[in-house]
Amino acid sequence: MKRKDLERKLRIAGCYLKREGRSHSLWINPKTGVLETIPRHIEIKEPLAKKILKNLNAE
């Protein structure tokens, strides 16, 4: 999955970017307070993308 597509899904679910790191971005779901790191690769493998969406309740 493209990183842009994953970020779009997260934004639609109400999540937002908390901060940028060197190799990862930190996203938060304000409803649940859950934080999740997202690698800064252009392409993110499908199982990892699904795990991120599930952890942030953005499915």
N, C-alpha and C positions, 0 to 999 in steps of 0.2 A: 504494500500500500504506500502511496506517496505521502510524504510527511505533510504536505499541504492539505490533502484529503483528511488525514487524521486530525489535524488541527481544526479544520472546518467542522468536523463532527463534534469535537470537544466544545467548540464555541457554541454550537447549536444547543448542546446539552447544558449550557450555563457555566462551563469551566472557563478559567482564564489563566494566562501566563503570569506566573508570580515573578520569576526571574530567569535570566539566561546564565548558564554556566559555561565552562570551557568546552565540554563535550556533550552536555545534556541541558535540556530545558526543564524547568520545574513548573508543573501545572497543578492547579488546585481546583477542587470542586467546593465552592463556598457553602453549598447546602449540607454537605457531609463533613467538610474539613479535611478530606483525604488529599494527600499530596502524591504526585507520581512524577517520576523522571521520564523524559522522552529523549532518546538519542537524536543527535543533530545530523543524522544521515538523510540523504535525499529519499532513499527507499527504505522502508521499515518492513521487516518480515511480517507476514500475516498473523502468525501465532502471537507475536509480541504486540502487534497493534490491537488484537482482540483482547489480550490481557490488560492492556492499558485502558481500553474502553470499559471493560468490565470493572476494573478497580475504581475507576472514576464515576461509575454508574452512568455511563454515557452511551449505552447500547441502544 
